[in-house]
Amino acid sequence: MTELSALTPQISVVICTWNRSRLLRLTLEQMTRLDVPAGTTWELIVVNNNCSDDTDSVLAEFSNRLPLVRLLEPTPGKSHAGNHAIREAKGEYIIWTDDDVLVDPNWLKAYVQAFAEWPQASIFAGAIDPWFEEAPPRWLELAFTKVAHAYAALDHGPTGFDLSHDKYPYGANMALKRSAQLREPYDTRLGPRPNSGIRGEEMIMARRLLASGSTGRWVPEARVRHFIPPNRQTLAYLREYFLGTGEVLGMLGRNDTGERRAFGRPLWLWKEVVSAELAYRLGRVFQSPENWVDAFGRANVARGRLKRYVSGRTV
């Protein structure tokens, strides 16, 4: 492995991490089982986003087992860490995953094959299966397909196709040409950081690239499993997720429809909060979870939009 890592990599695999050393160890252990295609050289970049746990010790354990490149990004926020990795990566392609993911042994090979088959494409998306630490509550089992995106679960089926504005990759399992990411880095206003539920940095980046003419492919053979701990199997977690989604839409989306305003915000947003909240509360009594969870999401997205409302459109 030492000889391999001394070569100029063709592929850069990137993980940005913050205080998840226990899960990171599992992620890296699984990386050692990858089937690396003959003739492929690669590097594994792990960006320490100012961790205060024993992340450095975990990385040291794998320094002779993986072609590891260790970076430190002191500015809090996954987008800052991701942009640091983009600047330092040596590969023509960057494959992204997370510090709470188990990759399939065939994962790297599937992407390398897709790069060869679709050289004109700049964006690639793979499947993400949920990895529950404990059995989820019954309401979440019933409603999971409605909220799968809140858990970065993604499966568009066994057949490849061209990506589009409404079918784009999730950050736990995606790949891009480095040249594309240099043109369209992550928006540092977005993305996980301490005390912030705002997400959407990968979605915005991918949509901007697709809107500007880049093409993408769904790669069903590139599969990973994404960890879901018990504290995310709650309505409190979903509330935070949907509020964050609403904040992104409030910051970057189209908010004005010409309607009247109340307290400086469009009246339709206030109406959406009230109507969706009422539908959720009644639904909890009279409907199954796959119905009321939709209203729960809409109410909290609208609240997030109210919180971060910006007039007009900026993206």
N, C-alpha and C positions, 0 to 999 in steps of 0.2 A: 504493500500500500504506500510505503514511503516513496518508492520509485514512481508510482502513478501520480501522486500528488505533486511531484516535482515538474511534471509536464504542464504545458499550457492547456487548461481545461477547455473542453468544448461545451460543457454544461455546468452551470452554476445552480446548485440547489440552495435555497435560502430559508432559514428559520429565524424569525425575530422572537426574542423571549424576554419575559419579565416575571421573575419570582415564581417560576413553576419548575423548580429543579427536579422534583419527584417525577413529574410527567415527562420532562425533557429527557431524563435518563431512559425511560421506556421508549420514547420516540427515537433516540439515537441508537439504542440497542436494536430496534427493528430495522434501522437504516443499514446495520451491518449485514443484514440478510438479503439485501438487494441483489438482483441478478443484473449485473452491469454488462451491457452488450459488448462484444468483442470490438476493439478499436475505439471505444468511447472513453474519453478522459473526462473527469468531473471533479468539482470541488464542492464541499459542503460548508457554506457560510452560515455561521450562527452569530447573530447580532445581540449582544448583551445590552438591553435597553436600561442600563443603570440598575441592575438587580442588586438587592440587598440580602439575598439568600446564598446558598452554596452553589450557584450556577457555575462559577469558575472551576470549582472542584469536580463537578460532573463533567464539564468539557475536558478537563485534564485526563479523566478516565478513558476518553475515546480518542485522544490525540494520536495514538499509534494504531487505531483500528479503523479510522475513517479519514478521508482527505480533508481534514478540518481546517477551516480558516476562521479565526476568532476575531470579531470586531466589537468595539465598545461604542455605543451611541449614548452620550449622557443626557441628551434632551429627551424628556419624557414624551412618549407617543409612538405608536407603531408605525405611523407614516414617516416620522423622522428616521426610525430604524431602517425601514424599507428603502428609503431614498439613499441612505448611507450604503446599503448593500448594493443597490443599483450602480452607484458610482464606483464601487470597488470590484464588482464582479468581473471575471475574466471570460466567462462563457458567452457564446453567441446567443444562447437561450438561457433564461432564468426560470427555474421551476420553483414555485412557492408552496410551502406547507407551514404548519404551525407546530408549536411546542407541546401540543396535546393531541397529536395525531399518530396513528400507526399506519404506515404505508404498506401496501401489498408488495410482496417480493418482485412482482412483475411491473411495478409502477414506473420505474425509470425506463425500462425497456419499452413500455407502451408509448411513453412520450417520445423517446428517440425515434421509434418507428413512425410516429405521427409527423415529426419534424421532417423526416425524409420523404414521406408520402405527400405532404402538403407544404412545400417550401415557401409558397407565397403567403401562407397564413402567418399572422403575428401573434394571435391569441389562441390558447388551447385550454379547455376545461375538462376536468375529470370528475368521476363520481365520488360522493362523500356519503358514507353510511354512518348512522348514529352508533355510538359506543357508550351505552348507559352503564354508569358505575353501579347503580342499583335499578331494580325494576321500576319503571315510571308509574306514577299514579294512574288510575283508570281513566280519569278525564283527559290526561295527556295522551294516553294510548289512543283514545277515540278521536282526538282532535289533531293528532300529530301531523297529518298531511296538510292541514290548514296552516300550521305554524312551523313547518320543517325549515323554512328559510331562517327562522330565529335561532336555529341550532346548526346552521350551515350545512344541513343535509341536502343533498342534490343527487338526483338520478333521472336523466332524460332518456333512459332506455339503452338497449344494446347496440343500436345502430348509429354510426357517426353522421353528423350533419353540420351545416354552416351555422355558426353562432349569430345571434341577432340582438337587437336592442332589449328584448324581453327574455332572452336566453343567453346569459353571460356567465363567466366563471365566478366561483367563490374563492376567497383567498386561501382557504385550507388546502386547496388542490387546483392549482392553475399554473400555466406556463406562458411566457411571453418572450418574443425576441427582445434582447437587451436594447437594440436600437429603438424599438417602439417605446420602451419604458423611459429611455433617456429623453424622448420627445414629450412624453406624457407621464411625469413622475406623480407620486401620490400627493394629494392635496393635504397639507399638514394641518389644516383646520379640522380635518376629519380623522377618524380612526381611534381605536382604543387607547386610552391613557388613564392615569390615576384620576378617580373622581369624575369620570365622564362616560356617559352611555352613548355618545355619538359614534356611529359607525359609517359605513358606506364608502370608504376610501377606494376599495377595489372596484365596486360597482361604478362609481363615477369615472375612474380611470378607464375601465373597459368600455363603458358607453361612449366616452369621448373618442377613444380610438376607433371604435366601430363607426361612429358618426362621421369621422374624418376620412373614411375609406379603407381602413384596415379590415382584414378578414380574419375569421376565427373558426375553429373546429371543435366539436364535441368528441372526446376520446374516451369511450366507455370502458376500455380495458385498464385505464389508469385509475385505480381505486384506492381509497384510504378510508380509515375509520376515525371519527372525530369524537373525543371524550365529552360526555355530558354528566357532570356530577349532580348529586341530589339538589344542591342549592340552585341549580338552573332548571329543575323540574317543578317550578313553582310559578304562580301567577305574578309574584313580585318580580321575578326575573323577566317574564314576558312584558310586564308593564314598563320596566326600564328599557327593554329592547325597542318596544313600539314608540315610546317617548323619544328615544334617540333617533329612530327612523323619521319621526315627525320633525325633529329639530333639523335634520339634514334637508328635508323637503322645504322647511321654512327658510333655511339659509340659501338654498340653491335652486329650488323649484319655482314653478309658476304659481303664484299665490293670488293674484288679482283677477277677478272676473267681472269687474265693473259694478259689483253690488255695493250697497251702503255699508258703512262701518260702524262699529261700536267699540269704544275704548281703543281706537287706533288700529283695529283689526277688522278684516272683512266679516260681515255678518254671517256669511255662509259657514265660516269656521266655527263660530259660536254655536250655530245650529247643529253642525255635525257633532260637536262634543255632546250636546244635550240629547240629541236623538239617538246616537250610538250608545251613550251611557245608559239611557232608558232601555234600549233594546237588550243590552247586556244584562242588566239587573232583572228584567222580566224573563230573559232567556235562562238565567240560572235556575229559575223556578220551574219553567214550563218546557224547556227545550233540552236537547242533548248537547254535549260539549262542542261537537263539530259545528254547531250553529251559533251558540252564544260566544264562542271564542273569537269569531269573526267580528262581532260587534265590539267586544273588548278591545281588539286590536285597533279598529277604526277610531274608537273614542280616544285612545291614548296617542295614536298618530296625530289626531287633530290637536290634542293638548300640546304635543311637541311642536307642531307648526305654529301655534299661538305663541309659545315661548320664544321661538327663534325667528319670528316673522320678519322677512325682509321684502319690501315692496318690489314688484317687477320680477325679472328673471336674470340670473347671473350665470347660468350654465346652459 
